[in-house]
């Protein structure tokens, strides 16, 4: 029998919609420009097939990241521990959780695949936003063309996944139907996304040979190669300077205890609990070993330059 607490608990779809309104209100009170990506706004805009979102994705200028986090912290939200080492992939968002909310908030300040300066990229994107009403609150969301660019980049990170392939096919058909190619190409160039977007745009542009497609960055190439989380750490170790390799290996074998809070902020960190968490982590690594080996074979095929690519930040 449902308890009164169960009856008043927000469902995930309710929480996500209200979360958009909350973040928009907090950002507005602090004078922060913020727009919302992916999620229910994309479904309402017709850029995504209907699906339930489990989080609120908001984009802010890098300079306004800390003020917005502080504003949300004052309302009971807490940052989640970052799951990966910055040496493997530069972070692009901060995730916050709240004990009374069944969804999380992802605050983005850069986006993988966009190689321009994060602050400049935000200005380019902000100029391409529009107003949409969600949960009774007017919020800023990407224009249709910018929304397609962001969703395509998100799916291009993992094109081997069926859900990502389906989304890319849906977006491809939408671009052809609504003739967004030129606008998306222009936005891709302005945000430094042409290299990452090339597989999506190449058969949409009238003359692909006329486009100056840049080479993808090391970070983007590594993201495409690392189909398993363990692959990213090994690729980073291979590419790191000799003096950094032991540290990366040590953190891989003996990760900080906080790492186990990334998936569950209430994880059991007692001695017995940590033993079970380490056991489960090594089990996942062993199950993923065949895919990790395939990922590393791609690195070998890319040659010595890729194996000594240096820092991931451009």
MARROBA-864724 format. One record per atom (N, C-alpha, C): residue in one letter; x, y negated, z negated. Coordinates in steps of 0.05 Angstrom, whole numbers, padded with zeros to 5 digits, always signed. Each point is the difference from the previous one (the first is absolute). Layout:
N
AXYZ
...
This chain:
314
X+00017+00024+00000
X-00017-00024+00000
X+00018-00025+00000
X-00005-00019+00019
X+00017-00024+00001
X-00002-00016-00026
X+00023-00010-00008
X+00001-00018-00024
X-00004-00029+00009
X-00007-00018-00019
X-00002-00028+00008
X+00025-00011+00013
X+00023+00010-00009
X+00025-00009+00013
X+00002+00008+00029
X-00009+00025+00005
X+00000+00010+00028
X-00018-00017+00018
X-00023-00008-00011
X-00020-00014+00016
X+00009-00028+00006
X+00018-00012-00016
X+00009-00027+00005
X+00027-00001+00013
X+00013+00023+00004
X+00026+00001+00013
X-00003-00007+00030
X+00017-00017+00010
X-00001-00007+00028
X+00008+00024+00017
X-00013+00004+00023
X+00009+00019+00019
X+00024-00012+00015
X+00015+00016+00014
X+00023-00010+00015
X-00009-00020+00021
X-00020+00005+00017
X-00008-00020+00020
X-00009-00026-00013
X-00015+00002-00022
X-00008-00025-00014
X+00025-00015-00010
X+00018+00014-00013
X+00024-00012-00011
X+00017-00014+00021
X+00002+00013+00024
X+00016-00011+00021
X-00012-00026+00010
X-00026-00001+00004
X-00013-00025+00009
X+00003-00022-00021
X-00006+00007-00025
X+00003-00020-00021
X+00029-00008-00004
X+00018+00019+00005
X+00029-00007-00003
X+00008-00021+00020
X-00011+00001+00024
X+00006-00021+00020
X-00009-00027-00010
X-00024-00001-00011
X-00010-00025-00011
X+00017-00010-00023
X+00008+00019-00017
X+00016-00008-00023
X+00027-00012+00008
X+00014+00014+00018
X+00026-00009+00009
X-00002-00027+00015
X-00021-00002+00016
X-00004-00026+00015
X-00005-00022-00020
X-00015+00005-00021
X-00006-00021-00020
X+00026-00007-00015
X+00016+00020-00008
X+00025-00006-00014
X+00019-00015+00017
X+00003+00008+00025
X+00018-00013+00019
X-00009-00029+00004
X-00026-00004+00004
X-00011-00026+00004
X+00005-00019-00023
X-00003+00011-00025
X+00004-00016-00024
X+00029-00009-00003
X+00019+00015+00013
X+00028-00007-00002
X+00010-00014+00025
X-00018-00006+00019
X+00008-00013+00024
X+00017+00017+00019
X-00004+00026-00002
X+00016+00019+00016
X-00016+00008+00025
X+00013-00002+00023
X-00011+00010+00025
X+00001+00031-00001
X-00022+00013+00004
X-00001+00029-00001
X-00020+00010+00020
X+00007+00021+00015
X-00020+00013+00018
X+00001+00030-00004
X-00022+00013+00006
X-00003+00028-00006
X+00002+00017+00025
X+00015+00022-00002
X+00006+00017+00024
X-00012+00028-00005
X-00004+00014+00022
X-00011+00027+00000
X-00026+00001-00016
X-00006+00021-00014
X-00023+00002-00018
X-00027-00006+00013
X-00020-00007-00016
X-00027-00003+00009
X-00003-00023+00021
X+00017-00020-00002
X-00002-00022+00019
X+00005+00010+00029
X+00019+00019+00003
X+00006+00011+00027
X-00024+00016+00010
X-00014+00014-00018
X-00023+00016+00008
X-00023-00019+00009
X-00004-00022-00016
X-00021-00019+00007
X+00006-00014+00026
X+00026-00005+00006
X+00007-00013+00025
X-00001+00020+00024
X-00005+00025-00006
X+00000+00020+00022
X+00027+00009+00009
X+00020-00005-00016
X+00028+00008+00008
X+00007+00027-00010
X-00017+00012-00017
X+00005+00026-00011
X-00026+00016-00001
X+00003+00026+00003
X-00023+00017-00005
X-00008-00001-00029
X-00025+00004-00007
X-00008-00001-00028
X+00016+00019-00018
X+00011-00010-00021
X+00015+00016-00019
X+00000-00015-00027
X+00004+00016-00022
X+00001-00012-00026
X+00028-00008-00007
X+00004-00025-00008
X+00026-00009-00009
X+00003+00003-00030
X+00024+00007-00009
X+00004+00004-00028
X+00016-00023-00013
X+00007-00021+00016
X+00015-00022-00011
X-00007-00026+00014
X+00010-00022-00012
X-00004-00026+00012
X+00028-00009+00010
X+00001-00005+00026
X+00026-00008+00013
X-00001-00030+00006
X+00017-00015-00014
X+00000-00029+00004
X+00028-00008+00008
X+00002-00020+00018
X+00026-00010+00010
X+00004-00029-00010
X+00023-00005-00011
X+00006-00027-00010
X+00028-00008+00009
X+00007-00026+00000
X+00027-00008+00006
X+00019+00011-00021
X+00025+00007+00007
X+00018+00011-00019
X+00004-00019-00024
X+00000-00026+00004
X+00004-00019-00022
X-00023+00000-00020
X-00023+00010+00008
X-00024+00001-00017
X-00005+00027-00012
X+00018+00019+00004
X-00004+00027-00011
X-00001+00000-00030
X+00020-00012-00013
X+00000+00000-00029
X-00023-00015-00013
X-00007-00024+00010
X-00023-00014-00012
X-00026+00017+00002
X-00005+00013+00023
X-00024+00016+00002
X+00001+00024-00019
X+00023+00013-00001
X+00003+00023-00019
X-00006-00009-00028
X+00011-00024-00008
X-00004-00010-00027
X-00030-00006-00005
X-00014-00011+00020
X-00028-00005-00003
X-00016+00025-00003
X+00007+00021+00014
X-00014+00026-00004
X+00007+00013-00026
X+00026-00004-00009
X+00008+00012-00025
X-00016-00013-00023
X-00006-00025+00002
X-00017-00013-00021
X-00028+00011-00002
X-00008+00014+00021
X-00026+00013+00001
X+00001+00030-00005
X+00022+00009-00011
X+00003+00028-00008
X+00012+00018+00020
X+00009-00010+00024
X+00012+00017+00020
X+00030+00003-00007
X+00011+00024+00006
X+00028+00006-00005
X+00014+00012+00024
X+00025-00009+00005
X+00014+00010+00023
X+00007+00030-00003
X-00003+00014+00021
X+00008+00028+00001
X+00030+00002+00006
X+00013+00019-00012
X+00029+00004+00005
X+00004+00006+00029
X+00021-00013+00012
X+00006+00005+00028
X+00011+00028+00003
X-00011+00015+00020
X+00006+00028+00002
X+00027+00006+00012
X+00011-00018+00016
X+00024+00007+00014
X+00023-00020-00006
X+00023+00008+00008
X+00024-00016-00003
X+00001-00020+00023
X+00005-00026-00007
X+00001-00021+00021
X+00022+00006+00020
X+00020+00017-00007
X+00021+00007+00019
X-00011+00018+00022
X-00023+00013-00005
X-00011+00018+00020
X-00018-00016+00019
X-00020-00012-00011
X-00018-00018+00016
X-00005-00025-00016
X+00005-00023+00011
X-00007-00025-00013
X-00030+00000-00007
X-00007-00008-00024
X-00028-00001-00009
X-00015-00021+00016
X-00026+00004+00004
X-00015-00019+00015
X-00026-00009-00015
X-00005+00013-00023
X-00024-00008-00015
X+00003+00008-00029
X-00016-00012-00017
X-00001+00007-00028
X-00029+00011-00006
X-00001+00023-00013
X-00026+00012-00007
X-00007-00005-00029
X-00025-00008-00005
X-00009-00005-00027
X-00024+00018-00007
X-00001+00008-00025
X-00022+00017-00010
X-00013-00014-00024
X-00025+00008-00005
X-00015-00010-00023
X-00015+00024-00012
X+00001+00003-00026
X-00013+00024-00013
X-00030+00001+00005
X-00013-00023+00005
X-00029+00000+00003
X-00009-00001+00030
X+00019+00000+00018
X-00006-00001+00028
X+00009+00026+00014
X-00017+00013+00016
X+00008+00025+00013
X+00016-00003+00026
X+00006-00025+00006
X+00017-00005+00024
X+00025-00015-00008
X+00018-00003+00018
X+00025-00015-00005
X+00000-00024+00018
X+00019-00018-00005
X+00004-00024+00018
X+00029+00002+00010
X+00003-00001+00027
X+00026-00001+00012
X+00005-00029+00010
X+00019-00013-00011
X+00007-00027+00008
X+00024+00001+00019
X-00005-00006+00026
X+00020+00002+00020
X+00014-00027+00004
X+00026+00000+00004
X+00015-00024+00006
X+00017+00003+00025
X+00001+00024+00011
X+00012+00006+00026
X-00013+00025+00010
X+00005+00006+00026
X-00014+00024+00011
X+00020+00015+00017
X+00003+00026-00005
X+00019+00016+00016
X-00006-00002+00030
X+00021-00003+00016
X-00003-00003+00029
X+00001-00029+00008
X-00006-00019-00018
X+00003-00028+00006
X+00028-00009-00008
X+00017-00006+00019
X+00028-00005-00006
X+00006-00029-00003
X-00019-00018+00003
X+00005-00028-00004
X+00003-00006-00030
X+00008-00024-00007
X+00003-00008-00028
X-00028+00001-00013
X-00003+00013-00023
X-00026+00004-00012
X-00016-00026-00003
X+00013-00022-00009
X-00014-00025-00003
X-00011-00011+00027
X+00017+00002+00020
X-00008-00009+00027
X-00022+00018+00011
X+00002+00026-00005
X-00021+00018+00009
X-00026-00007-00012
X+00000-00006-00026
X-00025-00007-00013
X-00013-00024+00013
X+00016-00021+00006
X-00011-00024+00013
X-00012+00007+00027
X+00014+00017+00015
X-00011+00008+00026
X-00027+00014-00003
X-00002+00018-00020
X-00024+00015-00004
X-00022-00017-00012
X+00007-00018-00019
X-00021-00017-00012
X-00014-00017+00021
X+00015-00008+00020
X-00012-00016+00022
X-00019+00016+00017
X+00000+00027-00005
X-00017+00018+00016
X-00020+00015-00018
X-00010-00014-00021
X-00020+00011-00018
X-00027-00013+00004
X-00021+00013-00010
X-00027-00011+00001
X-00014+00007-00026
X-00024-00011-00003
X-00015+00004-00025
X-00020+00022+00003
X-00002+00017-00021
X-00020+00021-00001
X-00011+00001-00028
X-00026+00006-00003
X-00012+00001-00026
X+00001+00029-00010
X+00011+00004-00024
X+00001+00026-00013
X-00009-00004-00029
X-00019+00016-00009
X-00010-00001-00028
X-00007-00029-00008
X-00012-00014+00018
X-00010-00027-00006
X+00022-00021-00001
X+00024+00008+00008
X+00023-00019+00000
X+00012-00003+00028
X+00004-00025+00008
X+00013-00004+00026
X+00030+00006-00003
X+00011+00018+00017
X+00028+00007-00001
X+00012-00003+00028
X+00026-00004+00000
X+00015-00001+00025
X+00008+00028+00009
X-00004+00006+00025
X+00008+00026+00012
X+00013-00005+00027
X+00016+00019+00010
X+00012-00004+00026
X-00020-00003+00022
X+00007-00016+00021
X-00016+00000+00024
X+00000+00029+00012
X-00017+00004+00019
X-00002+00027+00011
X+00027+00010+00012
X+00013-00018+00014
X+00026+00008+00013
X+00021+00005-00022
X+00002-00017-00020
X+00019+00004-00021
X-00007+00025-00017
X-00026+00004-00004
X-00008+00024-00015
X+00008+00025+00015
X-00002+00000+00026
X+00008+00024+00016
X+00030+00003-00002
X+00016-00021+00001
X+00029+00001-00003
X+00007+00013-00027
X-00012-00009-00021
X+00007+00010-00027
X-00008+00029-00003
X-00024+00008+00009
X-00009+00027-00001
X+00018+00019+00017
X+00007-00010+00024
X+00017+00016+00017
X+00027+00005-00012
X+00012-00021-00012
X+00026+00003-00013
X-00002+00020-00023
X-00021-00001-00015
X-00004+00018-00022
X-00001+00029+00009
X-00014+00005+00022
X-00003+00028+00010
X+00025+00008+00015
X+00015-00018+00013
X+00024+00007+00015
X+00022+00009-00019
X-00002-00005-00026
X+00020+00010-00019
X-00001+00031-00001
X-00024+00011+00003
X-00004+00029-00002
X-00017+00011+00023
X+00009-00003+00024
X-00017+00007+00023
X-00004+00030+00002
X+00015+00016-00016
X-00004+00029+00001
X-00025+00009-00016
X-00011-00018-00017
X-00023+00007-00016
X-00025-00002+00017
X-00018+00019-00002
X-00025-00001+00016
X-00016-00026-00004
X-00002-00009-00025
X-00016-00024-00006
X+00012-00025+00014
X+00027-00001+00000
X+00014-00022+00013
X-00003+00001+00030
X+00001+00024+00012
X-00004+00003+00029
X-00028-00008+00007
X-00019+00008-00016
X-00028-00008+00006
X-00003-00030-00001
X+00012-00013-00020
X-00003-00029-00002
X+00014-00014+00023
X+00023+00010+00008
X+00014-00012+00023
X-00016+00003+00026
X-00013+00023+00004
X-00017+00004+00023
X-00024-00019+00000
X-00012-00003-00024
X-00023-00018-00003
X+00008-00029+00006
X+00023-00008-00010
X+00009-00028+00004
X+00008-00004+00030
X+00012+00020+00012
X+00008-00002+00028
X-00025-00004+00017
X-00021+00015-00005
X-00024-00003+00016
X-00013-00028-00005
X+00002-00009-00025
X-00012-00026-00007
X+00015-00023+00014
X+00026+00002+00001
X+00016-00020+00014
X-00007-00001+00029
X-00002+00023+00013
X-00007+00001+00028
X-00028-00012+00005
X-00019+00007-00017
X-00028-00008+00003
X-00003-00030-00004
X+00015-00012-00020
X-00004-00028-00007
X+00023-00018+00011
X+00018+00011+00015
X+00022-00015+00013
X+00016-00017-00020
X+00010+00014-00021
X+00016-00014-00020
X+00030+00002+00006
X+00008+00013+00021
X+00029+00007+00004
X+00018-00025-00001
X-00007-00021+00014
X+00017-00024+00002
X+00003-00013-00028
X-00022-00001-00015
X+00001-00012-00026
X+00016+00016-00020
X-00003+00026+00001
X+00016+00018-00017
X+00029-00001+00007
X+00006-00001+00026
X+00028-00001+00009
X+00013-00026-00011
X-00015-00022+00001
X+00011-00026-00009
X+00004+00001-00030
X-00019+00011-00015
X+00003+00002-00030
X+00023+00019-00007
X+00003+00021+00016
X+00022+00019-00006
X+00027-00013+00004
X+00002-00016+00021
X+00025-00015+00005
X+00006-00020-00023
X-00021-00014-00008
X+00003-00021-00021
X+00007+00012-00027
X-00007+00025-00005
X+00006+00012-00026
X+00023+00020+00001
X+00013+00002+00023
X+00022+00018+00003
X-00009+00029+00000
X-00023+00006+00011
X-00012+00027-00001
X+00001+00014+00027
X+00013-00012+00020
X-00001+00012+00026
X+00013+00028+00001
X+00022+00004-00014
X+00013+00026+00000
X-00018+00021-00011
X-00012-00006-00023
X-00017+00020-00013
X-00026+00005+00016
X-00010-00021+00012
X-00025+00002+00015
X+00003+00011+00028
X+00024+00003+00009
X+00004+00009+00028
X-00015+00025+00008
X+00000+00021-00017
X-00015+00024+00008
X-00030-00005+00003
X-00010-00019-00014
X-00029-00006+00002
X-00006-00019+00023
X+00018-00019+00005
X-00006-00021+00020
X+00009+00007+00029
X+00020+00017+00002
X+00014+00004+00025
X-00019+00007+00023
X-00020+00017-00005
X-00018+00007+00022
X-00025-00019+00001
X+00000-00020-00017
X-00022-00020+00001
X+00007-00025+00015
X+00026-00008-00001
X+00008-00024+00014
X+00001+00005+00030
X-00006-00020+00016
X-00001+00003+00029
X+00027+00008+00011
X+00022-00012-00010
X+00027+00006+00011
X+00019+00004-00024
X+00002+00025-00010
X+00017+00005-00023
X+00029-00007+00005
X+00010+00002+00025
X+00028-00006+00006
X+00006-00030-00004
X-00021-00017+00001
X+00004-00029-00002
X+00003-00008-00030
X-00006+00018-00018
X+00002-00007-00029
X+00027+00007-00010
X+00012-00018-00015
X+00027+00006-00012
X-00005+00014-00026
X+00001+00027+00001
X-00005+00016-00024
X+00026+00002-00016
X+00001-00010-00024
X+00025+00002-00016
X+00003+00029-00011
X+00024+00006-00010
X+00004+00025-00013
X-00012+00000-00028
X-00011+00023-00009
X-00012+00000-00027
X+00022-00002-00021
X-00008-00012-00022
X+00019-00003-00022
X+00007+00027-00013
X+00022+00000-00015
X+00007+00024-00015
X-00023+00009-00019
X-00011-00020-00014
X-00022+00007-00018
X-00023+00014+00014
X-00008-00012+00023
X-00023+00012+00014
X+00007+00028+00011
X+00024+00002+00011
X+00008+00027+00011
X+00000+00020-00022
X+00010-00007-00024
X+00002+00018-00022
X-00028+00008-00010
X-00019-00019+00000
X-00027+00006-00008
X-00013+00020+00018
X+00006-00002+00026
X-00011+00019+00019
X+00012+00028-00003
X+00025+00000-00007
X+00014+00026-00004
X-00009+00014-00025
X-00004-00016-00021
X-00004+00012-00027
X-00030+00008-00003
X-00007+00023+00010
X-00027+00009-00003
X-00006+00012-00027
X+00021+00005-00015
X-00002+00009-00028
X+00015-00020-00018
X-00010-00005-00024
X+00013-00019-00017
X+00029+00007-00006
X+00006+00026-00002
X+00028+00008-00005
X+00018-00007+00023
X-00011-00001+00024
X+00017-00007+00023
X+00011-00028-00003
X-00016-00019-00009
X+00009-00027-00002
X+00024-00003-00018
X+00000+00014-00022
X+00023-00002-00019
X+00025+00012+00013
X-00003+00022+00014
X+00024+00013+00012
X+00010-00017+00023
X-00018-00012+00016
X+00008-00018+00022
X+00015-00024-00011
X-00011-00011-00023
X+00014-00023-00012
X+00028+00007-00010
X+00003+00025-00011
X+00026+00008-00009
X+00019+00003+00023
X-00009+00012+00022
X+00017+00003+00023
X+00010-00026+00011
X-00018-00020+00001
X+00006-00026+00012
X+00014-00019-00020
X-00001+00006-00025
X+00012-00019-00020
X+00030+00000+00001
X+00013-00022-00009
X+00029+00000-00002
X+00008+00021-00020
X+00025+00010+00002
X+00010+00022-00016
X-00003-00006-00030
X+00005-00024-00008
X-00001-00007-00029
X-00029+00002-00012
X-00020-00001+00018
X-00028+00001-00010
X-00012+00028+00001
X+00013+00018+00014
X-00012+00027+00003
X-00004+00014-00026
X+00020+00000-00019
X-00004+00015-00025
X-00024-00011-00016
X-00004-00026+00000
X-00022-00011-00015
X-00027+00009+00011
X-00002+00000+00027
X-00025+00009+00012
X-00005+00029-00006
X+00021+00017+00001
X-00003+00028-00006
X-00008+00004-00029
X+00012-00015-00018
X-00006+00003-00028
X-00029-00007-00005
X-00010-00022+00011
X-00028-00008-00004
X-00020+00020+00013
X+00009+00014+00021
X-00017+00020+00012
X-00003+00024-00019
X+00022+00008-00013
X-00001+00023-00017
X-00011-00007-00028
X+00007-00023-00009
X-00009-00009-00027
X-00015-00027+00002
X-00025+00001+00010
X-00015-00025+00004
X-00007-00013-00027
X-00003-00026+00000
X-00009-00013-00025
X-00028+00010-00008
X-00004+00002-00026
X-00026+00010-00010
X-00024-00015+00011
X+00004-00027+00004
X-00023-00016+00010
X-00010+00010+00027
X+00017+00014+00015
X-00008+00009+00026
X-00026+00017-00001
X-00003+00014-00022
X-00024+00018-00002
X-00025-00015-00006
X+00002-00026-00005
X-00024-00016-00005
X-00011-00012+00026
X+00014+00004+00022
X-00009-00012+00025
X-00027+00012+00010
X-00003+00025-00004
X-00025+00013+00009
X-00021+00001-00021
X+00009-00001-00025
X-00019+00002-00023
X+00011-00016-00023
X-00011-00024-00005
X+00011-00017-00021
X-00005+00012-00028
X-00016+00021-00001
X-00005+00014-00026
X+00014+00027-00001
X+00021+00004+00016
X+00014+00026+00001
X+00012+00006-00028
X+00001+00025-00006
X+00011+00010-00026
X+00031-00002+00002
X+00012-00018-00016
X+00029-00004+00001
X+00013+00012-00025
X-00014+00018-00014
X+00013+00015-00021
X+00021+00018+00012
X+00017+00012-00017
X+00021+00017+00010
X-00012+00023+00017
X-00021+00012-00010
X-00013+00022+00015
X-00013-00011+00026
X-00012-00024-00002
X-00013-00012+00023
X+00020-00006+00022
X+00023-00012-00008
X+00020-00007+00020
X+00012+00026+00013
X+00002+00021-00015
X+00010+00025+00011
X-00019+00009+00022
X-00027-00001-00006
X-00019+00009+00021
X+00001-00019+00024
X+00003-00026-00004
X+00001-00019+00022
X+00025+00005+00017
X+00023+00005-00013
X+00024+00006+00016
X-00004+00026+00016
X-00012+00020-00013
X-00004+00026+00014
X-00018-00004+00024
X-00021-00015-00003
X-00018-00005+00022
X+00014-00016+00023
X+00017-00019-00008
X+00015-00016+00020
X+00019+00018+00016
X+00014+00018-00013
X+00018+00017+00014
X-00016+00020+00017
X-00023+00008-00009
X-00017+00018+00016
X-00008-00014+00026
X-00008-00025-00002
X-00008-00015+00024
X+00024-00003+00019
X+00024-00004-00011
X+00024-00003+00017
X+00005+00026+00015
X-00001+00022-00014
X+00005+00026+00013
X-00020+00006+00022
X-00026-00006-00006
X-00020+00004+00021
X+00004-00018+00024
X+00011-00023-00005
X+00004-00019+00022
X+00027+00004+00014
X+00017+00018-00010
X+00027+00003+00011
X+00001+00005+00030
X-00018+00017+00012
X+00001+00004+00029
X-00004-00026+00015
X-00020-00017-00009
X-00005-00025+00014
X+00023-00020-00004
X+00012+00001-00024
X+00023-00018-00005
X+00023+00008+00019
X+00004+00026+00004
X+00021+00008+00018
X-00005-00010+00029
X-00026+00001+00008
X-00007-00010+00027
X+00005-00030+00001
X-00007-00014-00021
X+00004-00029+00000
X+00030-00007+00003
X+00017+00015-00015
X+00029-00005+00001
X+00012+00007+00027
X-00013+00019+00014
X+00010+00007+00027
X-00004-00023+00019
X-00021-00016-00004
X-00004-00024+00016
X+00023-00020-00005
X+00008-00002-00025
X+00022-00019-00006
X+00025+00009+00014
X+00006+00025+00000
X+00024+00010+00014
X-00002-00006+00030
X-00023+00003+00011
X-00003-00005+00029
X+00004-00030+00007
X-00006-00018-00019
X+00004-00028+00005
X+00029-00009+00000
X+00018+00017-00010
X+00028-00005+00003
X+00012-00015-00024
X+00027-00005+00001
X+00015-00012-00022
X-00010-00027-00008
X-00010-00016+00020
X-00009-00028-00007
X-00023+00001-00019
X-00018+00019+00004
X-00023+00002-00018
X+00008+00010-00027
X+00021+00017-00001
X+00008+00011-00026
X+00016-00020-00017
X+00008-00022+00012
X+00014-00021-00015
X-00013-00027+00005
X-00026+00001-00001
X-00015-00024+00009
X+00002-00024-00019
X+00009+00005-00025
X+00003-00023-00019
X-00026-00007-00013
X-00002-00025-00010
X-00023-00008-00015
X-00026+00002+00016
X-00022+00006-00014
X-00025+00001+00014
X-00012-00027+00005
X+00006-00020-00016
X-00011-00027+00004
X+00014-00012+00024
X-00017-00014+00015
X+00011-00013+00024
X+00007-00029-00008
